[in-house]
Amino acid sequence: EVQLVESGGGLVQPGGSLRLSCSASGFSLRSYAMHWVRQTPGKGLEYISAISGDGGTTYYADSVKGRFTVSRDNSRNTLFLQMSSLRADDTAFYYCVKVRGTGPNSWFDHWGQGTLVTVSS
Amino acid sequence: EIVLTQSPGTLSFSPGERATLSCRASQSVSRNYLAWYQQKPGQAPRVLIFGASSRASGTPDRFSGSGSGTDFTLTISRLEPEDFAVYYCQQYATSPWTFGQGTKVDI
């Protein structure tokens, strides 16, 4: 059974940093591109980042480009999202998402349960 | 960036009724790489439809997707109580992989 478990969320001050992790099980992480999607409480979904299976190609939404860095450790079946220069509008649930195919252009077939990041002083 | 517009924001139905949800893209979605997701309160989204019209594993056959190019539709033939949720469309043809703002199907 595919499982994605995010961790690392919490309360952080504006301008601060946080690193999210996503532990994957039930499949070989290296075979799939992965995405991060966030959702402001009570609002819609926003794609923020993606990474190819080998980690060689990364993608970012304009809203986080230059502040967030996605990476992966396939040997540990773990995906990461390093977030810096955090702002109040980064407050959201962050989901780790697996795609169905090997490349990033595929539908999102499994989602983690999400981890809440709150940016506030 | 492909902007997806879902309208209206909320639809109200009774169980047993047919629901039709719309998703319009600002430009053509290549290869009909359009998915629909269902999200219930306190849960992560789950995929219902991919490739505009293919049901994902576990999706009941009362859910169907149609459309191509810039206009897509999700139809729920007979609403069950568990279908009252928020539905999002998403294009996965090109980065950034954008979502519509969602349609809430309400009782």
gemmi code that builds the backbone of each chain (N, CA, C; Angstrom):
import gemmi

chains = {
    "A": [
        ("GLU", (0.842, -1.199, 0.000), (0.000, 0.000, 0.000), (0.878, 1.250, 0.000)),
        ("VAL", (0.580, 2.168, -0.908), (1.324, 3.422, -0.974), (0.972, 4.294, 0.226)),
        ("GLN", (1.995, 4.780, 0.895), (1.782, 5.721, 1.999), (2.762, 6.876, 1.869)),
        ("LEU", (2.270, 8.069, 2.133), (3.085, 9.282, 2.151), (2.803, 9.982, 3.466)),
        ("VAL", (3.846, 10.220, 4.243), (3.668, 10.818, 5.563), (4.556, 12.055, 5.665)),
        ("GLU", (3.914, 13.217, 5.731), (4.639, 14.469, 5.857), (4.936, 14.769, 7.326)),
        ("SER", (6.012, 15.481, 7.546), (6.363, 15.941, 8.887), (7.163, 17.228, 8.765)),
        ("GLY", (7.334, 17.903, 9.905), (8.158, 19.102, 9.922), (7.395, 20.406, 9.963)),
        ("GLY", (6.079, 20.335, 9.872), (5.300, 21.565, 9.938), (5.296, 22.138, 11.347)),
        ("GLY", (4.789, 23.352, 11.451), (4.718, 23.991, 12.758), (4.609, 25.488, 12.627)),
        ("LEU", (4.811, 26.154, 13.768), (4.734, 27.609, 13.820), (6.122, 28.203, 13.611)),
        ("VAL", (6.219, 29.170, 12.719), (7.492, 29.823, 12.443), (7.235, 31.319, 12.269)),
        ("GLN", (8.215, 32.128, 12.645), (8.059, 33.571, 12.508), (8.297, 34.013, 11.066)),
        ("PRO", (7.707, 35.126, 10.672), (7.987, 35.658, 9.331), (9.483, 35.846, 9.134)),
        ("GLY", (9.952, 35.455, 7.956), (11.378, 35.507, 7.658), (12.136, 34.254, 8.045)),
        ("GLY", (11.478, 33.361, 8.758), (12.129, 32.148, 9.227), (12.168, 31.042, 8.188)),
        ("SER", (12.697, 29.910, 8.627), (12.861, 28.755, 7.743), (12.265, 27.513, 8.383)),
        ("LEU", (11.955, 26.552, 7.514), (11.395, 25.288, 7.969), (11.708, 24.253, 6.904)),
        ("ARG", (11.935, 23.018, 7.320), (12.140, 21.955, 6.347), (11.078, 20.887, 6.545)),
        ("LEU", (10.336, 20.628, 5.493), (9.342, 19.570, 5.511), (9.947, 18.287, 4.942)),
        ("SER", (9.512, 17.169, 5.499), (9.917, 15.861, 4.988), (8.676, 15.079, 4.607)),
        ("CYS", (8.850, 14.169, 3.670), (7.770, 13.278, 3.259), (8.367, 11.884, 3.139)),
        ("SER", (7.948, 11.007, 4.031), (8.437, 9.638, 4.025), (7.506, 8.782, 3.179)),
        ("ALA", (8.067, 8.113, 2.175), (7.278, 7.326, 1.245), (7.478, 5.840, 1.489)),
        ("SER", (6.423, 5.080, 1.358), (6.514, 3.631, 1.490), (5.506, 2.981, 0.549)),
        ("GLY", (5.743, 1.700, 0.272), (4.831, 0.966, -0.584), (5.140, 1.073, -2.067)),
        ("PHE", (6.186, 1.807, -2.410), (6.591, 1.923, -3.804), (8.037, 2.405, -3.837)),
        ("SER", (8.662, 2.323, -4.991), (10.036, 2.777, -5.144), (10.045, 4.251, -5.508)),
        ("LEU", (10.434, 5.084, -4.553), (10.381, 6.529, -4.761), (11.150, 6.962, -6.004)),
        ("ARG", (12.271, 6.311, -6.273), (13.125, 6.756, -7.374), (12.449, 6.634, -8.734)),
        ("SER", (11.373, 5.888, -8.809), (10.706, 5.650, -10.092), (9.686, 6.726, -10.448)),
        ("TYR", (9.445, 7.659, -9.533), (8.375, 8.623, -9.743), (8.806, 10.046, -9.462)),
        ("ALA", (8.313, 10.957, -10.312), (8.378, 12.366, -9.958), (7.443, 12.600, -8.770)),
        ("MET", (7.735, 13.619, -8.018), (6.919, 13.947, -6.843), (6.624, 15.443, -6.839)),
        ("HIS", (5.533, 15.792, -6.212), (5.102, 17.179, -6.139), (4.825, 17.577, -4.697)),
        ("TRP", (4.867, 18.885, -4.475), (4.332, 19.491, -3.256), (3.184, 20.415, -3.655)),
        ("VAL", (2.094, 20.283, -2.938), (0.904, 21.108, -3.167), (0.502, 21.678, -1.818)),
        ("ARG", (0.062, 22.923, -1.791), (-0.388, 23.480, -0.522), (-1.830, 23.964, -0.627)),
        ("GLN", (-2.423, 24.100, 0.536), (-3.818, 24.518, 0.619), (-3.990, 25.394, 1.847)),
        ("THR", (-4.338, 26.633, 1.606), (-4.654, 27.533, 2.697), (-5.936, 27.035, 3.355)),
        ("PRO", (-5.977, 27.033, 4.695), (-7.183, 26.547, 5.380), (-8.455, 27.166, 4.820)),
        ("GLY", (-9.352, 26.323, 4.355), (-10.617, 26.791, 3.817), (-10.568, 27.277, 2.387)),
        ("LYS", (-9.395, 27.176, 1.755), (-9.255, 27.662, 0.385), (-8.859, 26.540, -0.570)),
        ("GLY", (-8.455, 26.920, -1.757), (-8.162, 25.950, -2.804), (-6.744, 25.419, -2.777)),
        ("LEU", (-6.441, 24.624, -3.825), (-5.156, 23.937, -3.940), (-4.195, 24.732, -4.817)),
        ("GLU", (-2.933, 24.741, -4.426), (-1.899, 25.451, -5.173), (-0.670, 24.575, -5.318)),
        ("TYR", (-0.335, 24.220, -6.548), (0.920, 23.508, -6.803), (2.064, 24.459, -6.467)),
        ("ILE", (3.103, 23.941, -5.799), (4.225, 24.812, -5.508), (5.557, 24.271, -6.013)),
        ("SER", (5.735, 22.950, -6.104), (7.025, 22.454, -6.529), (6.927, 21.015, -7.009)),
        ("ALA", (7.856, 20.634, -7.868), (7.942, 19.257, -8.337), (9.407, 18.893, -8.545)),
        ("ILE", (9.673, 17.579, -8.541), (11.041, 17.109, -8.745), (10.993, 15.795, -9.504)),
        ("SER", (11.901, 15.627, -10.439), (11.957, 14.396, -11.223), (12.427, 13.230, -10.352)),
        ("GLY", (12.267, 12.028, -10.876), (12.595, 10.838, -10.110), (14.043, 10.766, -9.656)),
        ("ASP", (14.944, 11.236, -10.509), (16.362, 11.203, -10.151), (16.814, 12.468, -9.445)),
        ("GLY", (15.889, 13.410, -9.268), (16.221, 14.658, -8.592), (16.924, 15.672, -9.464)),
        ("GLY", (17.154, 15.343, -10.731), (17.931, 16.218, -11.584), (17.186, 17.421, -12.120)),
        ("THR", (15.867, 17.359, -12.093), (15.059, 18.470, -12.604), (14.067, 18.891, -11.535)),
        ("THR", (14.014, 20.184, -11.292), (13.083, 20.710, -10.297), (12.236, 21.816, -10.923)),
        ("TYR", (11.081, 22.011, -10.341), (10.122, 22.991, -10.832), (9.572, 23.748, -9.625)),
        ("TYR", (9.258, 25.021, -9.853), (8.717, 25.839, -8.764), (7.644, 26.784, -9.298)),
        ("ALA", (6.624, 26.991, -8.488), (5.672, 28.052, -8.776), (6.344, 29.397, -8.538)),
        ("ASP", (5.884, 30.409, -9.259), (6.472, 31.738, -9.113), (6.390, 32.232, -7.667)),
        ("SER", (5.336, 31.829, -6.965), (5.106, 32.323, -5.608), (6.171, 31.859, -4.609)),
        ("VAL", (6.927, 30.809, -4.953), (7.924, 30.285, -4.009), (9.328, 30.239, -4.610)),
        ("LYS", (9.453, 30.567, -5.878), (10.745, 30.479, -6.560), (11.768, 31.360, -5.857)),
        ("GLY", (12.939, 30.810, -5.613), (13.993, 31.547, -4.937), (13.926, 31.466, -3.421)),
        ("ARG", (12.818, 30.962, -2.892), (12.678, 30.835, -1.428), (12.588, 29.381, -0.977)),
        ("PHE", (12.005, 28.521, -1.821), (11.822, 27.111, -1.482), (12.742, 26.261, -2.342)),
        ("THR", (13.210, 25.152, -1.767), (14.043, 24.206, -2.503), (13.537, 22.795, -2.267)),
        ("VAL", (13.252, 22.089, -3.342), (12.798, 20.708, -3.245), (13.990, 19.784, -3.485)),
        ("SER", (14.021, 18.689, -2.764), (15.083, 17.700, -2.953), (14.551, 16.334, -2.543)),
        ("ARG", (15.343, 15.317, -2.789), (14.905, 13.965, -2.450), (16.111, 13.100, -2.137)),
        ("ASP", (15.916, 12.110, -1.291), (16.917, 11.105, -0.983), (16.260, 9.767, -1.285)),
        ("ASN", (16.489, 9.280, -2.483), (15.815, 8.036, -2.888), (16.273, 6.837, -2.055)),
        ("SER", (17.487, 6.889, -1.542), (17.972, 5.770, -0.730), (17.226, 5.681, 0.592)),
        ("ARG", (16.666, 6.811, 1.032), (15.891, 6.844, 2.276), (14.399, 6.991, 2.010)),
        ("ASN", (14.028, 6.919, 0.706), (12.619, 7.058, 0.322), (11.981, 8.300, 0.932)),
        ("THR", (12.690, 9.404, 0.856), (12.218, 10.624, 1.497), (12.335, 11.816, 0.554)),
        ("LEU", (11.306, 12.634, 0.584), (11.223, 13.877, -0.167), (11.314, 15.037, 0.813)),
        ("PHE", (11.924, 16.134, 0.385), (12.088, 17.283, 1.270), (11.603, 18.564, 0.594)),
        ("LEU", (11.226, 19.518, 1.437), (10.951, 20.864, 0.964), (11.559, 21.833, 1.965)),
        ("GLN", (12.636, 22.489, 1.563), (13.278, 23.494, 2.402), (12.637, 24.841, 2.101)),
        ("MET", (12.068, 25.456, 3.131), (11.361, 26.715, 2.962), (12.094, 27.802, 3.735)),
        ("SER", (12.383, 28.911, 3.072), (13.046, 30.019, 3.753), (12.342, 31.323, 3.407)),
        ("SER", (12.729, 32.372, 4.111), (12.092, 33.687, 3.929), (10.575, 33.563, 3.954)),
        ("LEU", (10.095, 32.834, 4.940), (8.663, 32.542, 5.000), (7.849, 33.797, 5.282)),
        ("ARG", (6.669, 33.837, 4.678), (5.767, 34.975, 4.806), (4.429, 34.481, 5.346)),
        ("ALA", (3.616, 35.415, 5.783), (2.306, 35.042, 6.321), (1.469, 34.298, 5.291)),
        ("ASP", (1.604, 34.661, 4.023), (0.787, 34.003, 3.004), (1.311, 32.621, 2.607)),
        ("ASP", (2.368, 32.166, 3.253), (2.815, 30.773, 3.095), (2.093, 29.844, 4.068)),
        ("THR", (1.309, 30.429, 4.969), (0.549, 29.612, 5.909), (-0.423, 28.716, 5.156)),
        ("ALA", (-0.305, 27.421, 5.368), (-1.119, 26.464, 4.617), (-0.839, 25.046, 5.100)),
        ("PHE", (-1.685, 24.133, 4.664), (-1.379, 22.713, 4.741), (-0.514, 22.380, 3.523)),
        ("TYR", (0.555, 21.629, 3.760), (1.440, 21.231, 2.676), (1.313, 19.726, 2.471)),
        ("TYR", (1.003, 19.360, 1.222), (0.813, 17.963, 0.870), (1.958, 17.483, -0.007)),
        ("CYS", (2.415, 16.308, 0.279), (3.346, 15.576, -0.571), (2.500, 14.703, -1.497)),
        ("VAL", (2.825, 14.700, -2.781), (1.970, 14.030, -3.751), (2.793, 13.185, -4.718)),
        ("LYS", (2.335, 11.979, -4.934), (2.960, 11.083, -5.916), (2.158, 11.154, -7.213)),
        ("VAL", (2.864, 11.124, -8.342), (2.163, 11.075, -9.618), (2.087, 9.638, -10.117)),
        ("ARG", (1.182, 9.437, -11.062), (0.936, 8.086, -11.571), (2.064, 7.611, -12.483)),
        ("GLY", (2.595, 8.518, -13.283), (3.606, 8.122, -14.256), (5.006, 8.440, -13.761)),
        ("THR", (5.975, 8.197, -14.618), (7.363, 8.417, -14.220), (7.782, 9.872, -14.331)),
        ("GLY", (7.151, 10.629, -15.245), (7.485, 12.033, -15.389), (6.533, 12.902, -14.590)),
        ("PRO", (6.835, 14.194, -14.479), (5.980, 15.066, -13.659), (4.618, 15.330, -14.287)),
        ("ASN", (4.482, 15.148, -15.597), (3.209, 15.430, -16.276), (2.276, 14.232, -16.198)),
        ("SER", (1.810, 13.985, -14.997), (0.883, 12.893, -14.787), (-0.049, 13.271, -13.652)),
        ("TRP", (-1.174, 12.583, -13.563), (-2.129, 12.953, -12.522), (-1.618, 12.511, -11.164)),
        ("PHE", (-2.177, 13.144, -10.139), (-1.719, 12.945, -8.776), (-2.496, 11.785, -8.164)),
        ("ASP", (-1.873, 10.620, -8.057), (-2.642, 9.442, -7.652), (-2.596, 9.127, -6.159)),
        ("HIS", (-1.639, 9.676, -5.430), (-1.621, 9.474, -3.982), (-1.159, 10.767, -3.303)),
        ("TRP", (-1.852, 11.105, -2.220), (-1.558, 12.290, -1.450), (-1.239, 11.896, -0.008)),
        ("GLY", (-0.341, 12.642, 0.613), (-0.153, 12.483, 2.048), (-1.299, 13.122, 2.797)),
        ("GLN", (-1.226, 13.065, 4.111), (-2.303, 13.632, 4.933), (-2.107, 15.129, 5.157)),
        ("GLY", (-0.935, 15.632, 4.821), (-0.662, 17.067, 4.942), (-0.032, 17.427, 6.270)),
        ("THR", (0.767, 18.488, 6.265), (1.335, 19.042, 7.483), (1.107, 20.541, 7.455)),
        ("LEU", (0.728, 21.093, 8.603), (0.344, 22.501, 8.667), (1.550, 23.371, 8.988)),
        ("VAL", (1.751, 24.373, 8.166), (2.773, 25.392, 8.399), (2.054, 26.700, 8.699)),
        ("THR", (2.395, 27.287, 9.837), (1.803, 28.557, 10.231), (2.916, 29.591, 10.380)),
        ("VAL", (2.810, 30.657, 9.610), (3.814, 31.722, 9.668), (3.184, 32.918, 10.378)),
        ("SER", (3.676, 33.166, 11.566), (3.078, 34.237, 12.375), (4.060, 34.664, 13.455)),
        ("SER", (3.980, 35.923, 13.817), (4.815, 36.419, 14.916), (4.057, 36.338, 16.241)),
    ],
    "B": [
        ("GLU", (0.875, 30.258, -18.147), (0.172, 29.448, -17.165), (-1.269, 29.235, -17.595)),
        ("ILE", (-1.726, 27.997, -17.490), (-3.114, 27.693, -17.833), (-3.987, 27.964, -16.613)),
        ("VAL", (-4.931, 28.854, -16.755), (-5.867, 29.171, -15.683), (-7.131, 28.333, -15.880)),
        ("LEU", (-7.521, 27.651, -14.820), (-8.734, 26.837, -14.847), (-9.824, 27.527, -14.041)),
        ("THR", (-10.988, 27.671, -14.644), (-12.100, 28.340, -13.984), (-13.234, 27.354, -13.784)),
        ("GLN", (-13.604, 27.159, -12.539), (-14.727, 26.289, -12.216), (-15.902, 27.163, -11.787)),
        ("SER", (-17.020, 26.867, -12.342), (-18.192, 27.653, -11.975), (-19.412, 26.740, -11.897)),
        ("PRO", (-20.345, 27.064, -11.007), (-20.238, 28.092, -9.977), (-19.407, 27.598, -8.797)),
        ("GLY", (-19.248, 28.420, -7.794), (-18.461, 28.023, -6.636), (-19.157, 26.980, -5.784)),
        ("THR", (-20.474, 27.066, -5.724), (-21.264, 26.124, -4.931), (-22.488, 25.704, -5.713)),
        ("LEU", (-22.795, 24.406, -5.652), (-24.011, 23.871, -6.243), (-24.765, 23.114, -5.165)),
        ("SER", (-26.064, 23.297, -5.137), (-26.889, 22.628, -4.132), (-27.803, 21.612, -4.803)),
        ("PHE", (-27.807, 20.398, -4.249), (-28.600, 19.306, -4.797), (-29.204, 18.494, -3.651)),
        ("SER", (-30.086, 17.616, -4.043), (-30.612, 16.599, -3.138), (-30.039, 15.251, -3.546)),
        ("PRO", (-29.915, 14.324, -2.596), (-29.454, 12.981, -2.969), (-30.323, 12.405, -4.082)),
        ("GLY", (-29.688, 11.707, -5.023), (-30.408, 11.111, -6.135), (-30.432, 11.972, -7.383)),
        ("GLU", (-30.123, 13.258, -7.217), (-30.111, 14.151, -8.374), (-28.818, 14.000, -9.171)),
        ("ARG", (-28.851, 14.554, -10.373), (-27.691, 14.555, -11.264), (-26.960, 15.882, -11.122)),
        ("ALA", (-25.640, 15.824, -11.011), (-24.839, 17.037, -10.873), (-23.866, 17.146, -12.035)),
        ("THR", (-23.766, 18.337, -12.586), (-22.835, 18.604, -13.684), (-21.949, 19.772, -13.296)),
        ("LEU", (-20.639, 19.506, -13.242), (-19.675, 20.519, -12.827), (-18.827, 20.902, -14.033)),
        ("SER", (-18.510, 22.183, -14.120), (-17.800, 22.706, -15.289), (-16.386, 23.159, -14.928)),
        ("CYS", (-15.486, 22.975, -15.872), (-14.102, 23.446, -15.735), (-13.675, 23.971, -17.097)),
        ("ARG", (-13.300, 25.244, -17.132), (-12.898, 25.867, -18.390), (-11.453, 26.325, -18.290)),
        ("ALA", (-10.666, 25.983, -19.309), (-9.247, 26.346, -19.330), (-9.013, 27.587, -20.185)),
        ("SER", (-8.015, 28.374, -19.789), (-7.695, 29.609, -20.511), (-7.012, 29.339, -21.851)),
        ("GLN", (-6.478, 28.136, -22.002), (-5.926, 27.684, -23.279), (-6.077, 26.183, -23.359)),
        ("SER", (-5.930, 25.649, -24.545), (-6.179, 24.236, -24.741), (-5.262, 23.370, -23.869)),
        ("VAL", (-5.841, 22.360, -23.243), (-5.088, 21.417, -22.425), (-4.648, 20.263, -23.327)),
        ("SER", (-3.356, 20.203, -23.569), (-2.860, 19.222, -24.531), (-3.072, 17.799, -24.033)),
        ("ARG", (-3.342, 16.927, -24.978), (-3.581, 15.498, -24.720), (-4.693, 15.271, -23.701)),
        ("ASN", (-5.522, 16.279, -23.508), (-6.611, 16.187, -22.505), (-6.092, 15.724, -21.155)),
        ("TYR", (-4.959, 16.283, -20.774), (-4.368, 15.949, -19.476), (-5.082, 16.760, -18.379)),
        ("LEU", (-6.308, 16.325, -18.103), (-7.174, 17.017, -17.158), (-7.688, 15.985, -16.163)),
        ("ALA", (-7.541, 16.289, -14.873), (-7.983, 15.381, -13.822), (-9.007, 16.071, -12.940)),
        ("TRP", (-9.815, 15.256, -12.284), (-10.774, 15.745, -11.298), (-10.471, 15.081, -9.951)),
        ("TYR", (-10.533, 15.882, -8.897), (-10.274, 15.401, -7.541), (-11.468, 15.730, -6.656)),
        ("GLN", (-11.687, 14.877, -5.684), (-12.718, 15.092, -4.669), (-12.034, 15.313, -3.322)),
        ("GLN", (-12.504, 16.306, -2.591), (-11.953, 16.528, -1.256), (-13.085, 16.681, -0.255)),
        ("LYS", (-13.007, 15.886, 0.798), (-13.963, 15.973, 1.904), (-13.303, 16.684, 3.067)),
        ("PRO", (-14.092, 17.286, 3.972), (-13.519, 18.032, 5.099), (-12.525, 17.201, 5.900)),
        ("GLY", (-11.371, 17.792, 6.154), (-10.356, 17.129, 6.961), (-9.570, 16.052, 6.248)),
        ("GLN", (-9.793, 15.910, 4.953), (-9.094, 14.873, 4.195), (-8.300, 15.486, 3.045)),
        ("ALA", (-7.306, 14.731, 2.593), (-6.580, 15.121, 1.390), (-7.455, 14.854, 0.174)),
        ("PRO", (-7.193, 15.542, -0.922), (-7.925, 15.241, -2.156), (-7.627, 13.820, -2.626)),
        ("ARG", (-8.561, 13.257, -3.401), (-8.299, 11.982, -4.049), (-8.748, 12.077, -5.502)),
        ("VAL", (-8.006, 11.424, -6.365), (-8.306, 11.512, -7.791), (-9.535, 10.680, -8.128)),
        ("LEU", (-10.399, 11.260, -8.961), (-11.571, 10.560, -9.472), (-11.404, 10.195, -10.944)),
        ("ILE", (-10.964, 11.188, -11.709), (-10.914, 11.098, -13.169), (-9.556, 11.615, -13.636)),
        ("PHE", (-8.957, 10.944, -14.616), (-7.748, 11.437, -15.261), (-7.938, 11.331, -16.766)),
        ("GLY", (-7.101, 12.038, -17.509), (-7.240, 12.024, -18.957), (-8.613, 12.479, -19.417)),
        ("ALA", (-9.212, 13.367, -18.649), (-10.524, 13.973, -18.912), (-11.699, 13.016, -18.742)),
        ("SER", (-11.498, 11.716, -18.998), (-12.662, 10.823, -19.006), (-12.401, 9.427, -18.446)),
        ("SER", (-11.204, 9.154, -17.972), (-10.894, 7.816, -17.451), (-11.076, 7.796, -15.938)),
        ("ARG", (-11.822, 6.810, -15.464), (-12.015, 6.713, -14.011), (-10.767, 6.123, -13.364)),
        ("ALA", (-10.368, 6.733, -12.253), (-9.276, 6.183, -11.467), (-9.769, 4.950, -10.724)),
        ("SER", (-8.817, 4.153, -10.283), (-9.161, 2.951, -9.528), (-10.003, 3.320, -8.312)),
        ("GLY", (-11.118, 2.632, -8.149), (-11.971, 2.872, -6.993), (-13.036, 3.927, -7.194)),
        ("THR", (-13.030, 4.598, -8.340), (-14.047, 5.620, -8.605), (-15.345, 4.947, -9.038)),
        ("PRO", (-16.434, 5.218, -8.317), (-17.714, 4.622, -8.709), (-18.135, 5.054, -10.107)),
        ("ASP", (-18.883, 4.176, -10.793), (-19.228, 4.484, -12.186), (-20.318, 5.550, -12.315)),
        ("ARG", (-20.838, 6.047, -11.206), (-21.754, 7.179, -11.307), (-21.002, 8.479, -11.619)),
        ("PHE", (-19.662, 8.449, -11.486), (-18.835, 9.592, -11.850), (-18.346, 9.415, -13.283)),
        ("SER", (-18.506, 10.464, -14.096), (-17.974, 10.405, -15.451), (-17.411, 11.773, -15.834)),
        ("GLY", (-16.381, 11.745, -16.651), (-15.763, 12.975, -17.110), (-15.845, 13.062, -18.626)),
        ("SER", (-15.933, 14.274, -19.120), (-15.991, 14.471, -20.564), (-15.355, 15.807, -20.915)),
        ("GLY", (-15.208, 16.019, -22.217), (-14.678, 17.290, -22.686), (-13.321, 17.153, -23.336)),
        ("SER", (-12.894, 18.237, -23.954), (-11.588, 18.289, -24.590), (-11.232, 19.740, -24.858)),
        ("GLY", (-9.954, 19.973, -25.126), (-9.527, 21.326, -25.446), (-9.576, 22.257, -24.251)),
        ("THR", (-10.597, 23.076, -24.180), (-10.709, 24.045, -23.091), (-11.939, 23.845, -22.213)),
        ("ASP", (-12.829, 22.960, -22.569), (-14.069, 22.780, -21.809), (-14.231, 21.339, -21.349)),
        ("PHE", (-14.361, 21.194, -20.035), (-14.425, 19.870, -19.414), (-15.578, 19.831, -18.424)),
        ("THR", (-16.111, 18.632, -18.235), (-17.266, 18.450, -17.363), (-17.094, 17.202, -16.523)),
        ("LEU", (-17.477, 17.305, -15.269), (-17.596, 16.150, -14.381), (-19.074, 15.974, -14.087)),
        ("THR", (-19.576, 14.783, -14.324), (-20.981, 14.485, -14.070), (-21.090, 13.401, -13.010)),
        ("ILE", (-21.971, 13.649, -12.049), (-22.314, 12.628, -11.062), (-23.762, 12.260, -11.342)),
        ("SER", (-23.982, 11.041, -11.790), (-25.300, 10.698, -12.348), (-26.404, 10.701, -11.289)),
        ("ARG", (-26.108, 10.147, -10.121), (-27.092, 10.113, -9.025), (-26.327, 10.339, -7.730)),
        ("LEU", (-26.521, 11.500, -7.154), (-25.745, 11.873, -5.967), (-26.064, 10.976, -4.778)),
        ("GLU", (-25.008, 10.451, -4.206), (-25.102, 9.713, -2.954), (-24.680, 10.641, -1.817)),
        ("PRO", (-25.109, 10.345, -0.583), (-24.748, 11.237, 0.540), (-23.248, 11.473, 0.663)),
        ("GLU", (-22.438, 10.459, 0.330), (-20.983, 10.603, 0.465), (-20.364, 11.448, -0.645)),
        ("ASP", (-21.141, 11.866, -1.633), (-20.609, 12.657, -2.745), (-20.602, 14.150, -2.455)),
        ("PHE", (-21.191, 14.554, -1.363), (-21.217, 15.983, -1.035), (-19.835, 16.364, -0.519)),
        ("ALA", (-19.149, 17.166, -1.330), (-17.729, 17.443, -1.129), (-17.334, 18.606, -2.045)),
        ("VAL", (-16.037, 18.914, -2.054), (-15.510, 19.914, -2.983), (-14.780, 19.180, -4.108)),
        ("TYR", (-14.980, 19.637, -5.322), (-14.377, 19.008, -6.488), (-13.473, 20.009, -7.207)),
        ("TYR", (-12.270, 19.552, -7.505), (-11.285, 20.390, -8.189), (-10.903, 19.754, -9.522)),
        ("CYS", (-10.762, 20.591, -10.530), (-10.135, 20.123, -11.760), (-8.676, 20.580, -11.749)),
        ("GLN", (-7.847, 19.876, -12.496), (-6.416, 20.166, -12.559), (-5.898, 19.794, -13.936)),
        ("GLN", (-5.048, 20.639, -14.479), (-4.362, 20.264, -15.717), (-2.945, 19.839, -15.369)),
        ("TYR", (-2.525, 18.720, -15.917), (-1.178, 18.228, -15.638), (-0.366, 18.111, -16.926)),
        ("ALA", (-0.756, 18.900, -17.921), (-0.057, 18.868, -19.212), (1.242, 19.659, -19.187)),
        ("THR", (1.248, 20.708, -18.399), (2.395, 21.596, -18.450), (2.579, 22.316, -17.126)),
        ("SER", (3.850, 22.570, -16.801), (4.158, 23.346, -15.609), (3.800, 24.808, -15.828)),
        ("PRO", (3.247, 25.507, -14.830), (2.813, 24.991, -13.529), (1.515, 24.205, -13.621)),
        ("TRP", (1.446, 23.135, -12.847), (0.300, 22.232, -12.869), (-0.822, 22.859, -12.050)),
        ("THR", (-1.724, 23.509, -12.715), (-2.697, 24.367, -12.052), (-3.999, 23.659, -11.729)),
        ("PHE", (-4.653, 24.186, -10.690), (-5.953, 23.699, -10.244), (-7.008, 24.772, -10.470)),
        ("GLY", (-8.240, 24.330, -10.642), (-9.355, 25.249, -10.553), (-9.595, 25.606, -9.097)),
        ("GLN", (-10.448, 26.561, -8.861), (-10.675, 27.035, -7.491), (-11.649, 26.158, -6.716)),
        ("GLY", (-12.240, 25.183, -7.411), (-13.108, 24.223, -6.734), (-14.584, 24.559, -6.834)),
        ("THR", (-15.390, 23.511, -6.866), (-16.841, 23.636, -6.779), (-17.312, 22.787, -5.611)),
        ("LYS", (-18.037, 23.417, -4.702), (-18.578, 22.683, -3.555), (-19.952, 22.160, -3.928)),
        ("VAL", (-20.138, 20.870, -3.772), (-21.441, 20.249, -3.996), (-22.090, 20.095, -2.627)),
        ("ASP", (-23.147, 20.840, -2.439), (-23.786, 20.978, -1.147), (-25.185, 20.364, -1.167)),
        ("ILE", (-25.645, 20.023, 0.005), (-27.037, 19.562, 0.089), (-27.952, 20.774, 0.126)),
    ],
}
model = gemmi.Model(1)
for chain_id, residues in chains.items():
    chain = gemmi.Chain(chain_id)
    for i, (resn, *xyz) in enumerate(residues, 1):
        res = gemmi.Residue()
        res.name, res.seqid = resn, gemmi.SeqId(i, " ")
        for name, pos in zip(("N", "CA", "C"), xyz):
            atom = gemmi.Atom()
            atom.name, atom.element = name, gemmi.Element(name[0])
            atom.pos, atom.b_iso = gemmi.Position(*pos), 0.0
            res.add_atom(atom)
        chain.add_residue(res)
    model.add_chain(chain)
structure = gemmi.Structure()
structure.add_model(model)
structure.setup_entities()
